[in-house]
Amino acid sequence: MESSQAIDLLKEELPVEQDSLVLSGDVKTGLVIVDVVNGFCTVGAGHLAPTAPDKQISGMVDETLRLAKVFCDNKWPVFAFLDSHHPDVPEPPYPPHCIAGTDESKLVPALEWLEHESNVTLRCKDCIDGFLGSIEKDGSNVFVDWVKTNQVKVILVVGICTDICVIDFVCSALSARNRGFLSPLEDVVVYSGACATFDLPPHVAKIIKAAAHPQELMHHVGLYMAKARGAKVVSEVSF
């Protein structure tokens, strides 16, 4: 079976109904940006960065930039996760990546300006799940505090990778909401056009002895799992 046929079959058997989202400021919404850093998005920036220009990743960066500009113009809350690892602490099964203090762990050039915005909270994390990565040594949680301080009722989640860091964070946020830990949060929304994942075709994976990771298929799987866990998935965001 051709790869495109497999993807079409998957989408037919596991459909993801997507809505549109219009933001007006009437409902307190926070933008959560997951790992839009050089080490995952900039060509040649590290072991897990794309080796060539990637349309899905570039589109994700462009849409994230568009949203971030509007949120910052309106001083709406933004929370950005930055994958950042100690060089001596591995994260199996992945090779060393996004080492703290290097360009890999920094926001992509198009988003570097966020570091200077008063409405933006940056959080370096050393694990896949940003919710867990927000836990401090005293047991407090920076993300939870951000939701409560800003009285966020809806989070709009974007970033990379759809089926790894994004879905792990989304599932944890949904569980925390359901347990009442994230009041007043009501909805977790994933914007498919501002999410992306990496591409590792089966024939390449076989050569390097890694798990295959076809991009479009795994992007869809990530969106499907988010929807199945209770998130809302949208294909369009307007203001």
C-alpha positions in Angstrom: 0.0 0.0 0.0 1.3 3.5 -0.9 2.0 5.9 1.9 -0.7 8.3 0.7 -3.2 5.5 0.6 -2.4 4.5 4.2 -2.8 8.0 5.3 -6.2 8.3 3.5 -7.3 5.1 5.1 -6.2 6.2 8.5 -8.1 9.5 8.2 -11.2 7.6 7.0 -11.1 5.1 9.9 -10.0 7.7 12.5 -11.6 11.0 11.4 -10.8 14.2 13.3 -13.6 16.7 13.0 -12.2 20.2 13.2 -14.0 23.4 14.0 -13.0 27.0 13.6 -12.2 29.4 16.5 -13.0 33.1 16.6 -11.2 35.0 19.4 -12.6 38.4 20.4 -11.2 38.8 23.9 -14.7 38.2 25.5 -13.5 34.8 26.9 -10.1 34.9 28.6 -7.9 32.9 26.3 -4.2 32.1 26.7 -1.8 31.0 24.0 0.5 28.0 24.9 3.4 27.6 22.5 5.2 24.2 22.8 8.9 23.9 21.9 9.1 26.2 18.9 12.9 26.2 19.3 15.8 25.9 16.9 16.5 22.3 17.9 13.2 21.1 16.5 12.4 23.7 13.8 15.6 25.2 12.3 17.3 23.3 9.5 20.5 21.8 10.6 20.3 23.1 14.2 20.7 19.7 16.0 20.1 16.0 16.1 16.3 16.4 16.1 16.1 19.4 13.8 14.9 19.1 10.2 17.7 18.4 7.7 16.0 20.3 4.9 13.2 22.9 4.7 10.0 21.4 5.9 6.6 22.8 4.7 4.6 21.5 7.8 7.1 22.9 10.3 7.5 26.2 8.4 3.7 26.6 8.3 3.5 25.9 12.0 6.1 28.6 12.7 4.3 31.1 10.5 0.9 30.5 12.1 2.4 30.6 15.6 3.9 34.0 14.7 0.6 35.3 13.5 -1.2 34.3 16.6 1.6 35.6 18.9 1.5 39.0 17.3 -2.2 39.4 17.9 -2.0 38.1 21.5 0.9 40.4 22.3 -0.8 43.4 20.6 -3.8 42.8 22.9 -1.6 41.9 25.9 -3.4 38.6 26.2 -1.4 35.9 28.2 1.1 33.7 26.4 3.0 30.8 27.9 5.9 29.4 25.9 7.7 26.1 26.6 11.4 25.8 25.6 12.9 22.3 25.5 16.1 22.6 27.5 18.3 19.7 28.7 21.4 19.3 30.8 24.1 17.7 28.7 24.7 14.9 31.2 21.0 13.9 31.6 19.8 11.8 28.7 16.2 11.6 27.5 15.8 8.1 26.0 15.0 7.2 23.3 16.1 10.5 21.8 19.7 11.5 21.1 21.1 14.6 22.9 19.1 17.7 21.8 18.2 21.2 22.9 21.1 21.4 25.3 20.6 24.3 27.8 22.6 27.4 27.0 22.9 26.6 23.3 21.0 28.0 20.3 19.1 24.7 20.0 17.1 25.5 23.2 16.2 29.1 22.1 13.1 30.2 20.3 13.3 30.3 16.5 14.4 33.6 15.1 10.9 34.6 14.1 9.8 34.3 17.7 12.8 35.6 19.6 11.1 38.9 20.2 8.7 37.1 22.6 11.4 37.1 25.2 10.9 40.9 25.7 7.1 40.9 25.9 5.5 41.6 29.3 2.6 39.3 28.7 4.8 36.3 27.9 5.9 33.7 30.3 8.8 31.5 29.2 9.4 28.1 30.8 12.4 25.9 30.1 11.5 22.2 30.5 13.7 19.1 30.6 11.1 16.5 29.8 8.5 15.8 27.1 5.5 16.8 29.1 5.5 20.6 29.7 3.0 20.2 32.5 5.4 18.0 34.5 8.2 20.3 33.3 6.5 23.2 35.1 6.8 21.6 38.5 9.1 23.4 40.8 11.2 21.8 43.6 8.7 23.1 46.2 5.8 21.3 44.4 4.3 24.4 42.9 3.6 24.5 39.2 4.4 27.5 37.0 1.8 26.7 34.4 -0.9 26.2 37.0 0.0 29.5 38.6 -0.1 31.2 35.1 -3.6 29.9 34.5 -4.9 31.0 37.9 -3.1 34.4 37.9 -4.5 35.3 34.5 -7.8 33.7 35.1 -7.5 31.8 31.8 -10.7 29.9 30.7 -9.4 28.6 27.4 -5.9 27.6 26.3 -5.0 27.6 22.6 -2.2 25.1 22.1 0.3 25.2 19.2 3.8 23.9 18.6 5.9 20.8 17.9 5.7 17.8 18.0 1.9 17.2 17.6 2.2 13.5 18.7 4.9 13.9 21.3 5.3 17.1 23.4 2.0 18.7 22.3 -0.2 15.7 23.0 1.6 14.9 26.3 1.0 18.4 27.6 -2.6 18.4 26.3 -3.4 15.2 28.1 -1.9 16.3 31.4 -3.7 19.7 31.1 -7.0 17.9 30.5 -6.5 15.6 33.5 -5.5 18.5 35.7 -8.6 20.4 34.6 -10.8 17.4 35.2 -9.4 17.1 38.7 -10.1 20.7 39.4 -6.4 21.8 39.6 -6.7 24.3 36.8 -9.7 26.4 37.8 -11.0 28.5 36.0 -9.8 26.6 32.9 -12.6 25.2 30.9 -11.4 24.2 27.4 -8.1 23.0 25.8 -8.0 23.8 22.1 -5.4 22.5 19.7 -4.9 24.4 16.4 -3.9 21.8 13.8 -2.5 24.4 11.4 0.0 25.7 14.0 1.2 22.2 15.1 3.7 20.0 13.3 5.9 17.0 13.8 9.0 15.5 12.2 9.4 13.1 9.3 11.3 9.9 9.4 10.2 7.6 6.6 10.3 3.8 7.1 13.2 3.3 4.7 15.4 5.8 6.5 14.4 4.6 9.9 15.4 1.0 8.9 18.9 2.2 8.0 19.5 4.1 11.2 17.7 1.5 13.3 15.0 3.9 14.7 11.3 3.8 14.8 9.6 5.0 11.7 7.8 8.3 12.0 5.9 9.4 8.8 5.1 13.0 9.3 1.6 13.4 8.0 0.3 10.2 9.5 1.8 10.9 13.0 0.5 14.5 12.9 -3.0 13.1 12.3 -2.6 10.5 15.1 -1.6 13.3 17.5 -4.7 15.4 16.6 -6.9 12.3 16.9 -5.6 11.5 20.3 -6.0 15.1 21.5 -9.6 15.0 20.3 -10.3 11.6 21.8 -8.9 12.8 25.2 -11.3 15.7 25.3 -9.5 18.6 23.6 -11.1 20.7 20.9 -9.3 20.6 17.6 -9.6 23.5 15.2 -8.4 24.0 11.7 -8.8 27.8 11.6 -8.3 30.6 14.1 -9.5 34.1 13.4 -9.9 37.3 15.4 
